[in-house]
């Protein structure tokens, strides 16, 4: 008969997460307090994967070697279930690993820059695996069998993934990730040396406690719908919902800390976003070219874009932006009537040059561009292209010379 002394004591989730965080702090210097919170919650969420519809990727990135990325991944490895560390793997190996009888692994990709960096080869299948596997419904189709006896089989790609590498990652992976931007330690920042034979066992003790705690709160977490901080929607909400659910189950100060970390890291990710070339073009057209004008000839648009000092338009695929490139980039987006944006004739006294209308661009500006810079009514008025006699830029007489006002971002005006 089992006595009360043989029944394991209940695990206090908040205390346990505090201990996991302290374990990270012994060996890792993360850039912010929010990073410690996020990584600790990510460790715990890997033990509750069956409760969630999505699993965020964890990305330790830095511009230089020696910034603690691999060490961070080593510590995570001791704390998560069925850790599988690798620096390279084929898609076939990955999805067979996910389907293994032992259960879903936690994949740990070190040196991920060798997979997606500028010198890496074509690794689109691996990217497809990482993208699809962040959702429970993610699968990959493969032919199984020999010769004429092959059949199509569906393999799951859903599993927790942490990565470490130099530089950045493809945008489709970044948007599915909690991003920790690592730095070299400052002279006044110190950590304990990590010794695998000594410290791995300590991590495994915490891992086993996380597993026990996860079993005790599994039903609670599966039914949890945590309230997301204001402004966290769409993909960031998918990324953070599992981590916030873990924090709520743990209790203590973790729900408050998790929400604060969520806001900080989501905003930091937005600040580090590099807009696609198309969005950059739309934004420059709205804020630095049209500036309130209702239409603009293609030649004038190109002249103004190429004059911007801090823009990529003078070197797009090793040559300056031209009318054909402009048309191709804008043709990806649609007008309010849901038709591709195309150059149209602009009637002027001297002819009908091709150009673009603000009305055609308005829907794309609203949907894809960041909010416009806040300007006073006076500055907004002065920024509007001024044409004598109330004419638009397109109606300027033939032979009129276009010049830029002081500063590369100034609007177009007509000088006689």
N, C-alpha and C positions, 0 to 999 in steps of 0.2 A: 504494500500500500504506500502511495506517495504521500509523504508528510508535507506540511506547509513549508518546512525548511527547504524542500526540494523544488518548490515552484519558483521559477525565475521572477525576480522583482520587475515590476513595470518600469519601462524606460521612460525617463522624462525627456521629451523631444527637444525642448529648449536648451536644457543642460547639455544634451548630446551634441546638438549643433554648435554650441559654444566650444565644446571640446574639439570638434572637427575643425572649426575655425582656428583655434589655438594651435592645432597640429600644423596647419598650413603656415601660420605665422612663424613657426620655428624655422622653417626652411625656405619660405618664399617671401619676397618683398613685392607686393602688388602695388600698382600706382595709386590706388584710392581705397578708402574704406568700403566703398560700394563693391569693389572687385572681390574683397574677401567674402562679403555677404553673398554675392552671386555665385561664386565658385563653391562655397559651402552648400548652398541650396541645390546647385547642380549635382554635386556628389550624392546628395540624398535623393534627388528626383530619379536618379538612375536605378534605385532600388524599388521604385514605384511606377516603372514604365508602363505596366499594364493598366494603370489608372488613367492614362492621358491619351488624347487624340494626337498630340504632337510632342516632339522632344527637341528642345533647342540645341543647336550645335554650340560647343564652347571653343572659342578661338583665342589662343595666346599668340599675339603677333608683336613683332618689333622690327625697327629699321636696321638694327645691327645685331651681330652675334653676341653671345655672352650676356644676355639680358634676363636670364632665368626662365626662359620658356620651357626648355626640356625638363628642368627641375620641377616646375609646376606640374607638368604632365606626369612625371614620376610619382609625385605625391598623390595626384588624383588616382593614379593606377592602384595605389594601395587601398583606396577607400571605396571603389566602385565594384559592382558584381561582375564576375566573369570578364575581367579586363583582358583585352587582346591588343597588345602594342605592336605597331608596325611602322615602317617608313615607306612602304610601297606594297601595293596589292592589286591584283586584277579584279575587275568587277565580278567575274565568275567566282573567284575565291571569296569575295566579300559576301555575296548573297547566299552562298552555300554555308558560310560561317553563321549567318543570321538564322538559317533554317536548321542548324545543327540540333541534335536531340538534347544537348546539354542546356539549351535555352539561349535567349538572345544575349549576345556579347555587348560589352561596352567597348567600342573601338577607339583606340588612341593613336592618332596619326602624328608622329613627330616628323620634322623636316618636310612639312606639307608644301613648302615652296619648291621642292623637287618634283612635285606632282603638278602644281599650277603656276609655278614661277615663270619668268620670261624665257628661261632656257629649257623649260620642260617641253616634252613632246605633246602629242594630241592625247589628252586624257578626258575627253568629253564623256565617255562611259562612266568613269569614276565620279565625275561631277554629277551626272545624272543619278547615280546611286545615292550620293550624299544629299542631293536635292529631294528626291522622292522619299527617301527613308526618314525624313523628319516628320512625316505624317504616318499615322497608323495604317492608312489605306495604301501606302506606297508599295508598289510591286514592280518587278521587272519580268519580262517574258523571255523565255529561252526555249530552244528546241532541244529535246532530250531523246536519246536513242541513237541508233546507227542506221545509216542509209535510208531505205524506204520505210523503216519502222520508227521514224522519229515522230514525236508528238510535242505539242506546245505545252509548256508547264509554267505556271505563275509562281515566282519566288518573292517572298516578302523582303523589303529592304529597311523595315522599321527597326531602328536601334539607336541608342545614345552614342554620340560621336564627339570626341574632344580632339582638337588639333593644335599644333604649335609650328610656327614657321616664320621666316623672314618676309618682310614686305606685306602684301595684302593677299586677298583671296578673290575669286570671282564674285561679282555682285550678287548672284543668285544664292551663293553660300553665305555671304556676309549678312544678307537680310534675314537669314534663318538662324543667326548666331548671337550669342552673348559674347561681345568682343572685349577682350582684356588687352590693352596696349602696354606691353611690358617695356621696362627701361633698365639700363644698366644701374646697378646699385651705386648710390652716392657714397662718398667716403665715410659718412656717419651712419650708414645703414648696414646692419650686421645680421647674419643668420647663422644658425647652427650648421655645421657640415653634415650632409646626409650620407649615412652609411647603410647600404642596402641590408647587410646581414643584421645590423642592430635595429634600424628604424622601421624596416618593412613590417616586422611583427607588430609594432605599435599601431601602424596604420591598419593592419588586418584586424586587430582587436576592435578598432573603431568601425571598420567595415562590417564586422559581424554584429555589432551593436546597432548599426544603421539598419541592417537586414531585419533584426528582431523588432526594432521600432516600426519599420515599414509594415511588417506583418500586422502589428497592432493597430495601425491607423489606415489600413488599406481601404476599408469600406468607407471611412470618413472622407478620405481624399478622392475616391472615385465619385462621390456624390457632391464634391465641393465645386462651387462656381465663384471663385474669389473676385471681389470687386477690383477692377483695374484702376490705376490712377487716371485722373482726367487727362485726356489727350493721347492716351496709349490705346491705339486701335489697330485693326488690320493685322499685318504680319508681326509687328512688335507685340501685339496682344497674344498672338499664338505662341510667340517665343517665351513670354513671361508668365503666362497663366499657370503652367506646371510649377514654376518656382514659387509663385505666390501661394499656390495651394499647399505646397510643402511647408511654407512659413506659417500659414494659418493652422495647420495640423500641429506644428511644433509649439505654437503659442509663445508666451513670454513676450520679449521685445522683438521677436523675429518678424511678425507681420508689419510692424512700423518700419523696421530697418529694410525689409524686402521692398516695400513700396517706394521708399526713398531711393534705394539702389536702382530700382526699375526706372524711375524718372531720370536719374542722373545718367545711367548708361544708355538709355534710349536717346536722350538728348545729345549725349556725346557721339553716338553713332550717327545721328543726323548731322552734327557739326562736321564730321569727318567724311560725309558722303561726297563723292565726286559725281556730279550729275552727268548723265550720258551726254554725248555730243549733241543729240537732238534737243534735249532739254536746255542745254547751255545755249544753243542757237535760238530757241524760242524765247528764252529769258533775255538774251542780248537784243533780239529784235524788239521786244516790248519795252525794255528799259533804256536802251542806248541807241536805237535806230528810229523806230516809229515815234515814240515819245508823244503820243496823242494824235499823230497824223493819221488820216483815214486810208491812205494808199501810198505806195512807194515803188518807184521803178527798180528793177533788178540791178541795174548798173549802179544806182545810188546806194542800194543796200550793200552791195559788195564793197563799194568804196569805203563806206563807213565801218563795216565789219573788219576789213583789212587794216584799218587805221587804229583799231583798239590794241593798245600795248599789252594788256594782260589777258589776251584771248588767244585761242588756238587757230584762228582762221587763216593766218599767214602760212601755216604748215599743217595741212590736213593730208595725210598720206603722202608726205614729202612734197606737196605743192600747194600753192595758195587756193583758197576756196574759189570756185568758179560757179557760173550759173547752173551748170549741170549738177554739180555736187549739191548746191543749194536746193534745187528742185527735188533731188533724191532724198535729202534729209527731211525736208518739209512734207514730202509725199507720204511719209510714214504716219502722219497725223491727219485728222479729218476736220472739215468745216462743221459749223452747227447743223448743216443739212446732212451730215454723215458721209460726205464725199471727200476723197483725198484732196489735200491742199495743193493747188497747182497755180503756176503763174497765169495771169490773165492780162488781156490788153487793157491799157490805161489810156483813155482818150485825152489827147492834148491838142492844142492848136497846131502843133508841128508834126503830129503823127500819133501812132498808137504803140508805144513801147510796152514790152512785157513787164509785169511787176506783180506785187502782192497787195491784197487788201486787208486792212485790220479786221474787218468783219469776218473774213475767212479764218483768221488766226485766233479770234477771240475765244473760241471754245477750248482750243489747245492751251492757250495762255491760262485759262481758268483751271483746267484740270491738271496740268503738269508743272507749271512754274511755281516757285516759292512766292510768297506775298511780295508785292512790289515795295520798293523802299518808300518809307513814309516821307511825304513831301508836303510842304505848305501849299495853299492854293496859289500863292504868288509864284513859288518856284515851279509848280506844275504848269502854270500858264506860260512862264518864260521858257520852259523846256519844250513847248509845242513849236514845231517848225513854223516859222513866220514867212508868209508869202504876201507880197504887196498885192493890193486889190482883192484880197480874200481868196486867192487861188490856192489850191493844194500844191504840194511838191510836184505832183504829176502834171499839173497844168502850167508849169513854168515855161516861158517862151524858149524856142529853140536857140541853142547857143549860150544859154544861161550857165554860168560857172557855179558848181557846187563846191563849197568849202566847209571845213570843220571849224567850229569855234574852238576857243582855247580848251585844251584837254581832250584826250582821245574819246571820252565818253559823251562829249557834247552833242546835242541834236543837230540835224542838218538845217542850214538856213540858206537862203538865196541872196547872193550879192550881185548888184548890177555892174 
